[in-house]
């Protein structure tokens, strides 16, 4: 992509609204813009990061045997009355009456809708197990939106649902998802904790939370600095608590929740009547699990853990581009010609590249390249005019190597 | 994908709600399900078709120099008051007040939001032209939803917006988009008409509509049966009208609108104050165009034009899978072994394949394969047990060839 053909409005200073490091960098690097408090536009770079995160999730969900579908945002309130969760969610759930008088809500989650769907089509144990998931936009009337996409009114989630004949099947699917989540967050370069947690409003018993330690995190957990074990924070015991695995003193740690998985049991299938005939011909409620990931807030979580004073440092699989090509004087024909040739060869080799073809000063381009945080920067400047050599800068290591065009391209490929 | 691992609830009879051929086939082939009138779930097969359509659009938009972003569904009503379009859209636009008292609407389109975004970041002629697009979910309080995704309350659109210095730039971008639209709909295997139309509520002057002739279409146009020229239908002149290009008598034709492009001019930039400094330092409103495609209703349009009595017949680029493998008796070890081997080899060759691994009667499997409409069916049955040969059926041509496994796989690759 050419910088001048896309839309990357970088900023020297973060707008006043920014209230965390990731929020500031999201805005400064031109990834997102606020439309109103809690509601954000994904600019082209931000959308590329979102898509990369979604694709990692999709790959790991698909290879775990889950099938993707897409449920609507508009939901009949009627379904929520049946499970009683309209009260649990209260004013957080956006509701309205349409002009035909239908009571509708904007889905903050989809247990009701998917249980109702499966109810209509699964009637025998032979059709189970079944694991379905979606990556979809959710809505919440958030009273105090904060930290950009971390606590927002409109956000993207991955929600998966498992349907089983019995507890044994549920536990099997639960383990598969737990393993998939570890792979997903690992591929995103995240340092995360897995906390055995309360199931709360979701119903059910067993549940695990995936938490990313960050300064601005609003969820407090007790983390073991030695073995990465973590427990829910409970004020009365926090001071004396030792790690149940290695006996090290636990540390009170601020975190952001990025995923949460639940063994639901029959809470939804019972109240919505999603039953199946078991092998002996007996009618049973389907045993369910649900598995959520906060997709859009992962952008923030990754930035919180991957940045320095100059800007973002994207992990490879999440980065909007793999390489940024930075010609320092685009009006110089030799430099511009080399930059376009390098860019073309990267495209031909299937390497996602961004060419900063703006007519801007070297200082602006250097600063913007570091701010954007693309792992590899190819710099074509004075050195090139003198010796024909380019520079390849590794953003994370802040190291440079020098070589001619072929050397540098070979290194990248 | 294995049939038993995904969710394809085919139906022998269409539910009562189905009111057009495509709507019936969408439901019968297990592509979509109604949650409530005008609101649909995309089941796994339907989502694959939707993704294919989106990817065709994405490829052609990207190669036309447009940059993708993602705007929010939640919009401040305030922006609509500035352009006066809150009145134009009236009750069609879903509105609510959140608990902080903000007046919010669910975006039925995004001219206001994108103009406001660009206004904040474009100030000089040097930053123009710019073409931005998104593929996003829109909402309408539709009084009489019909034909499944054709007239729905929640639907997917591609909306693009061009920003230019002058009318000449707008006309250039408009031509590029017109050409891209022709490529997009051509790749989807559609027979479509291009109608020069009124701009109506969108403002501006020049506009073109892309229409697909179908029996159930609610938009009437005058089409030339000879040269594919088309005009908007006007009752008073319809009887006598001749084609302006070839003088043939025009025919009153029912169609569905799948795309609409507009030269907006300065309607939105003027009312929202999106100005730029031109080369002479004078402040000017940005000249805009907008370019819409009804993404989800394209699924219906394609089916309307591509089906027979047995079911859907997908064009190659839109089909949820390229091949369906149909072992006629999955309990037979030889047949099952061969089916899985064929399926594996297709996967290895990068051919998207569905394996019908259900324990169902041959009749059910034949009927479902034809109903699903995947272009190639590999049938492994009695013939295979006798001679070792498989059958390859071409769904559209309704022709079969016979050969051993290697012959058939070679043919597909």
Interface residues (C-beta under 8 A of the other chain):
Chain A: X1 X5 X6 X7 X9 X33 X35 X36 X39 X40 X41 X42 X43 X44 X46 X47 X50 X65 X67 X68 X69 X70 X71 X72 X73 X74 X75 X76 X91 X94 X95 X96 X98 X99 X100 X102 X106 X113 X116 X117 X120 X121 X130 X132 X137 X139 X141 X143 X153 X154
Chain B: X1 X5 X6 X7 X9 X33 X35 X36 X39 X40 X41 X42 X43 X44 X46 X47 X50 X65 X67 X68 X69 X70 X71 X72 X73 X74 X75 X76 X91 X94 X95 X96 X98 X99 X100 X102 X104 X106 X113 X116 X117 X120 X121 X130 X132 X137 X139 X141 X143 X153 X154
